Amino acid sequence: MIVIPFKPINPKSRLSDVLSEEERKKFAELMLIDVVNALKAHDSEIKVISTSRLDLNLEVEFVEDQRELDECINSELKEVPKAIVMSDLPLLNSETFERFLSSEGDIVIAPGRKGGTNMLLVRRKGFRVSYHYCSFLKHIDIARNLGFNFRVFDSFYSSIDIDDESDLLELMIHGEGKLSKTYLEKLGFRIKFDKIPTLIRV
């Protein structure tokens, strides 16, 4: 099973300088849809776990769970194998995810660019997550301390999680065909090509 945690209320607060709360809400929902669409090509059940009600027709299992992220995911890991995929990975595609699922190891960790854990594949019981504050390194330590073998999954497309304005530029450059990129374009975001590409809103 694939589990996608999601926070629909006041999401992506670090984008508040460039997006209103309503825009951030819509943007987060479209990124979630982009992620779900990338995963649907695989013969696996998909469960979205949201901290509050979600009015989206995703055609996947939906569960409302208000617990903290670690507690919620650790409860899910009582049954394995299970993949945990973050909802803010709009560049993720089915080919990248297929390679991720095919990686060997009790634990497969796909890091984000800034030290987070963007995807996690757990094949052995006993592993407990600890997200936030450079969770990539923490998850490696947890696997080592348990004596589990692990693999670090290296992929540009799974490493881009959208947290701040610089991440939006990566989506605008590489996100052709993604609903979340189309939404940013509708809002007036454009790439300004100078010595270094930058993002502007017109």
Backbone bond lengths (Angstrom), bond angles and torsions (degrees), N, CA, C in turn:
res aa  C-N    CA-C-N  psi(-1)  N-CA   C-N-CA  omega(-1)  CA-C   N-CA-C  phi
1 M - - - 1.456 - - 1.526 110.60 -
2 I 1.334 115.34 148.40 1.461 122.65 176.28 1.523 108.47 -109.96
3 V 1.316 116.57 128.23 1.460 121.95 -179.92 1.528 108.93 -113.21
4 I 1.327 116.20 131.95 1.462 122.01 177.95 1.525 108.87 -121.46
5 P 1.322 119.06 108.05 1.465 120.65 174.97 1.530 109.95 -74.48
6 F 1.340 115.53 146.08 1.469 119.18 -177.33 1.520 110.36 -148.09
7 K 1.320 115.20 139.00 1.466 122.23 177.74 1.525 108.77 -120.36
8 P 1.343 118.62 102.82 1.461 120.41 -175.67 1.530 115.14 -84.56
9 I 1.324 118.49 -17.36 1.461 121.32 -176.81 1.530 109.88 -93.15
10 N 1.341 115.71 124.02 1.463 123.04 -179.15 1.530 112.11 45.85
11 P 1.326 117.71 55.75 1.467 119.82 -178.27 1.526 111.48 -77.72
12 K 1.316 115.73 159.67 1.458 123.02 171.66 1.529 111.99 50.79
13 S 1.313 116.13 53.72 1.468 121.41 -176.64 1.527 112.35 -62.07
14 R 1.334 117.39 -25.72 1.461 119.67 -179.76 1.532 112.71 -72.15
15 L 1.339 116.41 -6.25 1.463 120.97 174.48 1.525 111.79 -97.89
16 S 1.323 117.32 9.80 1.465 120.78 -173.97 1.527 112.79 -65.97
17 D 1.339 118.00 -18.85 1.467 120.17 177.51 1.522 112.16 -74.22
18 V 1.327 117.52 -21.81 1.467 120.28 -175.90 1.529 113.04 -119.90
19 L 1.343 117.89 -15.10 1.461 121.81 179.72 1.526 109.41 -132.80
20 S 1.327 115.99 139.05 1.459 119.78 174.79 1.522 109.46 -71.06
21 E 1.330 116.68 168.99 1.466 119.32 179.85 1.522 110.96 -60.81
22 E 1.335 117.72 -41.15 1.466 120.34 179.54 1.518 110.71 -66.73
23 E 1.320 117.53 -38.80 1.465 120.67 177.50 1.520 110.76 -65.85
24 R 1.317 116.78 -40.52 1.469 120.09 178.32 1.526 110.98 -63.94
25 K 1.318 116.58 -38.62 1.469 120.87 178.63 1.533 110.25 -61.94
26 K 1.324 116.42 -48.64 1.463 120.45 179.85 1.523 111.00 -64.44
27 F 1.319 116.32 -42.31 1.469 121.46 -179.95 1.523 110.98 -61.64
28 A 1.336 117.25 -43.78 1.465 121.12 179.16 1.527 110.67 -63.00
29 E 1.323 117.02 -39.87 1.467 120.46 178.59 1.524 111.04 -64.12
30 L 1.328 116.87 -40.78 1.468 119.71 -179.67 1.520 111.78 -69.87
31 M 1.324 117.56 -34.77 1.465 119.03 173.88 1.523 110.40 -63.79
32 L 1.323 116.90 -41.27 1.462 120.49 176.70 1.523 110.52 -58.43
33 I 1.322 116.75 -44.64 1.463 120.40 179.07 1.530 110.62 -63.10
34 D 1.331 117.08 -40.83 1.469 120.18 177.05 1.527 110.98 -59.21
35 V 1.324 116.26 -42.56 1.472 120.38 179.61 1.529 110.37 -65.55
36 V 1.316 116.83 -47.75 1.476 120.76 179.69 1.525 110.21 -58.72
37 N 1.321 117.29 -43.22 1.463 120.40 179.70 1.525 111.60 -61.46
38 A 1.326 117.28 -36.31 1.465 120.68 178.89 1.521 111.81 -68.75
39 L 1.335 116.59 -29.82 1.463 120.87 -175.80 1.526 112.94 -89.01
40 K 1.323 116.80 -20.48 1.463 119.90 -174.86 1.518 113.65 -66.07
41 A 1.325 117.39 -17.33 1.464 120.20 179.57 1.518 111.82 -70.11
42 H 1.323 117.65 -11.47 1.462 121.83 -175.53 1.527 110.60 -102.81
43 D 1.296 114.49 148.64 1.459 120.86 -176.99 1.527 109.63 -83.24
44 S 1.312 115.35 64.64 1.465 121.15 180.00 1.522 109.31 -137.83
45 E 1.323 115.90 146.60 1.452 119.52 173.68 1.518 109.05 -69.76
46 I 1.327 115.45 142.83 1.462 121.49 178.84 1.522 108.03 -119.43
47 K 1.330 115.35 130.59 1.466 121.04 177.56 1.515 109.23 -124.61
48 V 1.331 116.59 123.75 1.464 121.47 173.19 1.521 107.90 -96.48
49 I 1.324 116.22 124.14 1.459 121.25 178.40 1.521 107.59 -109.00
50 S 1.315 116.68 112.50 1.456 122.10 -174.94 1.522 110.67 -111.61
51 T 1.334 115.80 144.83 1.465 120.28 179.70 1.524 112.18 -74.72
52 S 1.328 117.68 -10.85 1.467 121.68 175.52 1.521 108.81 -155.92
53 R 1.306 115.88 175.47 1.467 121.36 -176.42 1.517 110.96 -57.00
54 L 1.315 115.95 143.66 1.457 122.19 -177.48 1.522 109.19 -129.74
55 D 1.315 116.69 118.58 1.463 121.63 -178.40 1.516 110.58 -95.44
56 L 1.309 115.57 65.08 1.459 122.07 177.73 1.522 108.67 -132.47
57 N 1.314 116.26 140.19 1.457 120.57 176.01 1.529 108.57 -95.99
58 L 1.333 115.13 88.24 1.465 120.57 -175.66 1.523 112.63 -92.61
59 E 1.320 117.66 -11.49 1.467 123.01 -178.32 1.526 111.43 59.05
60 V 1.320 115.66 35.40 1.466 121.87 173.69 1.527 106.84 -135.50
61 E 1.326 116.41 169.87 1.460 120.04 178.06 1.529 110.06 -66.17
62 F 1.322 116.40 139.26 1.461 121.51 179.57 1.518 109.75 -126.83
63 V 1.338 115.57 133.46 1.455 121.60 178.35 1.526 108.05 -132.43
64 E 1.306 116.80 135.33 1.466 121.00 173.99 1.519 108.68 -97.23
65 D 1.331 116.26 126.01 1.463 122.00 -176.75 1.525 108.24 -145.66
66 Q 1.308 117.14 116.66 1.462 121.35 -175.34 1.530 113.29 -92.82
67 R 1.315 117.87 4.53 1.457 120.32 178.38 1.525 111.49 -68.35
68 E 1.333 116.08 160.76 1.453 120.59 174.93 1.527 109.76 -61.42
69 L 1.339 115.68 154.99 1.461 121.09 -173.60 1.521 112.65 -55.04
70 D 1.327 118.08 -48.74 1.464 120.52 -177.67 1.523 111.59 -59.96
71 E 1.322 116.49 -46.42 1.462 120.38 -178.29 1.524 110.57 -62.87
72 C 1.302 115.47 -42.73 1.469 120.56 -179.38 1.528 111.34 -62.80
73 I 1.332 117.43 -49.40 1.460 120.67 -176.65 1.523 111.27 -69.69
74 N 1.323 117.71 -38.66 1.464 119.55 178.73 1.525 111.17 -62.91
75 S 1.327 116.33 -31.88 1.459 119.90 174.65 1.531 110.55 -65.96
76 E 1.328 116.13 -39.35 1.464 120.83 178.62 1.522 111.38 -65.70
77 L 1.337 117.47 -31.75 1.460 121.08 -175.06 1.520 113.32 -80.12
78 K 1.319 117.15 6.89 1.461 119.50 171.89 1.525 110.65 -66.96
79 E 1.328 115.50 -21.80 1.463 121.46 175.71 1.526 108.32 -121.50
80 V 1.314 116.35 127.89 1.466 121.55 -179.90 1.537 108.55 -131.66
81 P 1.329 117.91 161.96 1.457 128.47 4.16 1.526 112.25 -74.80
82 K 1.314 115.02 152.72 1.451 120.86 179.68 1.516 109.36 -152.43
83 A 1.332 115.43 139.43 1.458 121.58 176.54 1.523 108.90 -108.63
84 I 1.324 116.17 133.91 1.458 122.17 176.34 1.518 107.14 -110.34
85 V 1.314 117.03 120.53 1.462 122.24 -176.72 1.527 108.57 -123.81
86 M 1.322 117.42 126.16 1.454 120.71 178.83 1.532 110.79 -70.12
87 S 1.313 115.93 153.58 1.468 120.91 -173.04 1.522 113.27 -86.64
88 D 1.341 117.73 -3.48 1.469 120.45 -175.57 1.526 111.43 -111.54
89 L 1.338 115.89 42.98 1.467 122.10 179.47 1.525 109.33 -117.50
90 P 1.330 118.65 65.87 1.472 120.14 -171.31 1.522 114.25 -66.77
91 L 1.336 118.58 -18.34 1.471 120.36 179.22 1.525 112.29 -84.37
92 L 1.323 117.18 -7.35 1.468 120.13 179.85 1.526 109.92 -60.96
93 N 1.328 115.72 138.22 1.469 120.72 177.41 1.523 109.45 -129.74
94 S 1.317 115.59 168.27 1.467 120.41 -174.05 1.525 111.76 -65.16
95 E 1.337 117.78 -34.13 1.470 120.49 -179.84 1.532 110.88 -66.14
96 T 1.326 116.13 -43.38 1.461 120.08 178.42 1.518 110.46 -63.36
97 F 1.326 116.24 -43.04 1.461 119.07 -178.74 1.520 111.25 -67.69
98 E 1.320 118.31 -33.36 1.462 121.56 176.94 1.529 110.06 -63.39
99 R 1.332 117.23 -42.24 1.460 120.15 177.15 1.522 111.20 -64.42
100 F 1.322 116.08 -37.57 1.462 120.83 177.89 1.524 110.67 -61.46
101 L 1.326 117.02 -47.62 1.465 121.20 -179.68 1.525 111.90 -65.37
102 S 1.323 116.47 -27.10 1.468 120.50 -177.64 1.524 112.55 -85.43
103 S 1.337 117.80 -7.71 1.463 121.13 -179.45 1.520 110.60 -68.57
104 E 1.312 116.24 140.41 1.455 121.01 179.93 1.522 110.89 -81.60
105 G 1.337 115.28 158.36 1.455 120.33 176.55 1.517 112.45 130.69
106 D 1.333 115.96 149.78 1.468 119.59 172.11 1.515 109.91 -63.25
107 I 1.348 115.07 -36.79 1.450 122.25 -179.63 1.520 107.99 -130.60
108 V 1.322 116.86 130.38 1.461 122.03 174.63 1.526 107.07 -119.19
109 I 1.332 115.70 125.97 1.459 121.07 -174.56 1.520 109.75 -119.72
110 A 1.333 116.35 123.75 1.462 121.32 175.06 1.523 107.89 -104.82
111 P 1.340 117.89 107.02 1.463 120.21 -175.06 1.517 112.86 -78.61
112 G 1.330 115.12 153.80 1.450 121.15 168.09 1.510 109.63 -87.33
113 R 1.320 117.03 167.94 1.466 121.25 -176.83 1.525 112.37 -65.04
114 K 1.313 117.32 -24.19 1.465 120.74 -173.81 1.520 112.48 -111.25
115 G 1.335 116.34 22.31 1.455 119.90 172.57 1.499 116.41 96.11
116 G 1.323 117.24 3.48 1.461 119.82 177.55 1.517 111.71 -84.11
117 T 1.325 115.70 -178.91 1.467 122.17 176.16 1.519 107.47 -115.17
118 N 1.324 116.28 106.49 1.461 119.87 -176.11 1.522 113.15 -84.39
119 M 1.331 116.55 -35.22 1.468 120.89 174.45 1.514 108.21 -139.78
120 L 1.311 115.05 146.44 1.462 120.85 -179.18 1.518 108.41 -141.79
121 L 1.322 116.38 127.55 1.459 121.79 177.06 1.527 108.11 -114.86
122 V 1.318 115.97 119.16 1.469 121.71 -176.84 1.517 108.70 -115.27
123 R 1.325 116.67 119.33 1.459 121.48 -178.19 1.531 112.45 -110.43
124 R 1.319 117.61 -2.80 1.463 120.51 -174.18 1.526 109.71 -134.02
125 K 1.314 116.76 133.87 1.458 121.06 -178.36 1.535 111.00 -67.31
126 G 1.308 114.94 150.06 1.450 120.73 176.21 1.516 113.84 111.58
127 F 1.333 117.15 -15.54 1.460 120.70 179.67 1.526 109.82 -78.53
128 R 1.324 115.99 136.20 1.464 121.55 177.19 1.520 109.05 -126.48
129 V 1.327 115.81 135.07 1.459 120.48 -176.06 1.522 111.36 -82.64
130 S 1.331 114.59 159.35 1.464 122.51 172.57 1.516 106.78 -146.28
131 Y 1.323 115.80 87.78 1.453 120.59 -176.85 1.531 111.09 -79.80
132 H 1.331 114.87 168.46 1.467 124.22 179.96 1.532 110.65 76.53
133 Y 1.324 115.59 156.73 1.470 122.86 174.39 1.537 111.86 55.37
134 C 1.332 115.16 63.34 1.474 122.37 178.10 1.530 111.08 59.13
135 S 1.312 115.19 55.68 1.465 120.38 -176.45 1.523 112.75 -65.02
136 F 1.332 118.13 -23.66 1.468 120.23 178.33 1.523 111.01 -56.50
137 L 1.336 116.23 -50.59 1.466 119.66 -179.94 1.524 111.49 -67.65
138 K 1.326 116.74 -36.85 1.463 119.75 178.05 1.522 110.86 -63.25
139 H 1.316 117.18 -40.93 1.464 119.68 -178.60 1.530 111.65 -69.29
140 I 1.324 117.26 -33.52 1.463 119.64 173.31 1.532 110.13 -63.05
141 D 1.330 116.87 -45.49 1.472 120.62 179.23 1.523 111.55 -61.93
142 I 1.325 116.77 -40.66 1.465 120.60 179.72 1.526 110.00 -62.38
143 A 1.336 116.66 -45.09 1.469 120.58 179.26 1.529 110.64 -62.21
144 R 1.315 117.03 -44.22 1.463 120.46 179.63 1.526 111.72 -62.43
145 N 1.313 116.45 -45.36 1.464 120.65 -178.56 1.521 112.07 -63.76
146 L 1.326 116.61 -28.46 1.461 121.06 177.67 1.535 111.91 -83.91
147 G 1.316 116.29 -11.04 1.459 119.59 -176.32 1.518 112.60 77.80
148 F 1.335 117.40 20.31 1.461 121.92 178.58 1.525 108.64 -86.75
149 N 1.332 116.45 142.02 1.455 117.91 172.20 1.525 109.19 -82.44
150 F 1.325 115.36 143.29 1.463 118.49 -175.16 1.517 109.92 -136.12
151 R 1.304 114.79 159.84 1.457 122.19 177.91 1.523 108.68 -131.94
152 V 1.335 116.14 134.83 1.465 120.99 174.04 1.523 107.50 -91.74
153 F 1.313 116.13 123.67 1.463 121.79 -177.71 1.529 109.01 -93.73
154 D 1.318 116.30 120.28 1.458 122.29 -174.59 1.524 109.72 -102.70
155 S 1.337 116.09 112.49 1.458 119.91 177.35 1.518 109.93 -154.71
156 F 1.319 116.27 129.45 1.461 120.07 176.37 1.524 110.60 -61.07
157 Y 1.331 117.14 -44.29 1.465 120.99 -173.09 1.523 113.10 -67.39
158 S 1.308 117.57 -27.02 1.465 118.85 176.58 1.523 112.19 -93.33
159 S 1.329 117.32 -8.24 1.473 120.10 -177.51 1.524 112.61 -86.30
160 I 1.327 117.23 -14.62 1.466 120.78 -175.97 1.518 110.11 -91.40
161 D 1.322 116.25 97.94 1.459 120.91 170.89 1.524 107.24 -103.14
162 I 1.305 116.28 142.16 1.459 121.16 -170.72 1.523 110.20 -93.82
163 D 1.332 114.92 106.72 1.460 120.61 178.99 1.521 113.32 -121.50
164 D 1.332 117.28 -39.26 1.457 118.81 -177.06 1.529 109.91 -134.54
165 E 1.323 115.36 -177.08 1.459 120.67 -172.05 1.525 112.57 -61.53
166 S 1.325 118.09 -35.76 1.462 120.45 -179.89 1.529 111.21 -63.07
167 D 1.331 116.53 -30.99 1.467 120.20 178.66 1.527 111.16 -70.06
168 L 1.337 116.43 -31.72 1.462 119.97 178.14 1.522 110.89 -61.56
169 L 1.330 116.60 -35.60 1.457 120.30 178.57 1.520 110.89 -61.51
170 E 1.330 117.65 -41.12 1.468 120.80 178.14 1.531 110.65 -61.81
171 L 1.324 116.93 -39.70 1.468 120.78 178.63 1.524 110.36 -65.48
172 M 1.329 116.86 -41.95 1.464 119.88 -179.54 1.523 111.54 -65.98
173 I 1.331 116.95 -34.38 1.472 120.20 -179.24 1.523 111.81 -76.45
174 H 1.337 117.13 -43.54 1.473 120.91 -168.44 1.537 114.36 -109.50
175 G 1.329 118.46 -2.58 1.462 120.14 -169.58 1.512 116.27 -96.05
176 E 1.323 117.81 35.16 1.459 120.69 -179.41 1.528 111.02 -55.19
177 G 1.340 116.77 128.84 1.457 121.99 178.64 1.511 115.20 85.93
178 K 1.322 118.17 -4.11 1.455 121.97 -179.12 1.535 110.00 -86.17
179 L 1.318 116.43 137.55 1.457 121.33 -179.36 1.526 111.57 -61.04
180 S 1.308 116.53 -37.05 1.464 120.23 -178.36 1.530 111.33 -66.64
181 K 1.327 118.26 -36.88 1.459 120.39 176.57 1.524 110.37 -67.50
182 T 1.325 116.90 -43.11 1.465 120.61 179.20 1.522 110.56 -58.82
183 Y 1.323 116.81 -38.86 1.464 120.82 179.13 1.530 110.64 -64.77
184 L 1.329 117.76 -43.52 1.466 120.09 177.91 1.524 110.72 -61.07
185 E 1.321 116.80 -38.90 1.466 120.29 178.19 1.520 110.68 -63.94
186 K 1.336 117.25 -40.42 1.467 120.92 178.05 1.524 111.55 -63.97
187 L 1.341 115.60 -30.25 1.458 119.67 178.60 1.527 112.18 -78.60
188 G 1.327 117.05 -6.78 1.453 120.46 177.00 1.512 115.22 102.50
189 F 1.322 118.25 9.62 1.458 120.04 178.97 1.524 109.89 -76.44
190 R 1.330 114.09 136.75 1.454 121.28 179.27 1.527 109.56 -139.68
191 I 1.317 116.03 157.04 1.462 120.91 174.10 1.516 108.19 -91.28
192 K 1.322 116.43 126.51 1.457 121.57 175.11 1.523 107.33 -97.43
193 F 1.324 115.17 116.00 1.461 120.13 -176.72 1.524 109.64 -90.11
194 D 1.294 115.63 110.44 1.457 123.53 177.41 1.520 106.02 -130.55
195 K 1.296 118.73 -153.71 1.465 119.61 174.81 1.515 111.01 -59.28
196 I 1.339 114.69 -37.78 1.455 121.90 174.20 1.517 107.41 -125.02
197 P 1.351 119.23 124.65 1.465 119.95 179.93 1.535 110.56 -59.64
198 T 1.312 116.60 136.56 1.457 121.91 177.24 1.520 109.02 -130.76
199 L 1.307 116.12 164.61 1.454 121.89 -178.44 1.521 109.19 -105.05
200 I 1.334 116.24 132.41 1.453 121.18 176.55 1.527 108.94 -128.38
201 R 1.341 115.49 159.91 1.457 120.91 175.03 1.517 108.13 -121.77
202 V 1.307 115.88 121.89 1.469 120.79 -174.50 1.523 110.76 -106.50
